[in-house]
């Protein structure tokens, strides 16, 4: 295993995903790619059309925060001796992760699982389910600490 992609969302499960990604990357002397996806749908759905400029400001502000978090995470991982890159994407999460995994030539995708119930997953779906169905490489799903 030479290339590992870890998909994160900065939820409480992110630390666990990064822990596993760090450990496997060190064990296999692999390269690591950290991917985070943002969806503009979130910003549009939480505002009214006459407030659209505020939504764009909110989005830009959020993106700046996320960019800094990714930069800090990357620096921390590099300090630990890992060869790592980070990627910030916008759009459909699972599709973006698959595309980035193909570009990176990942041998493994690591993703966290949330505590959502079956009803939520039925309505919204889950990223890890979509990745398992669509990925051409193995997907390691890290369950939340408390189920």
Secondary structure, 3 states (H helix, E strand, C coil): CCEEEEEECCCCCHHHHHHHHHHHHHHHCCEEEEEEEECHHHHHHCCCHHHHHHHHHHHHHHHHHHHHHHHHHHHHHHHCCCEEEEEEEECCHHHHHHHHHHHHCCCEEEEECCCCCHHHHHHHCCHHHHHHHHCCCEEEEECCCCC
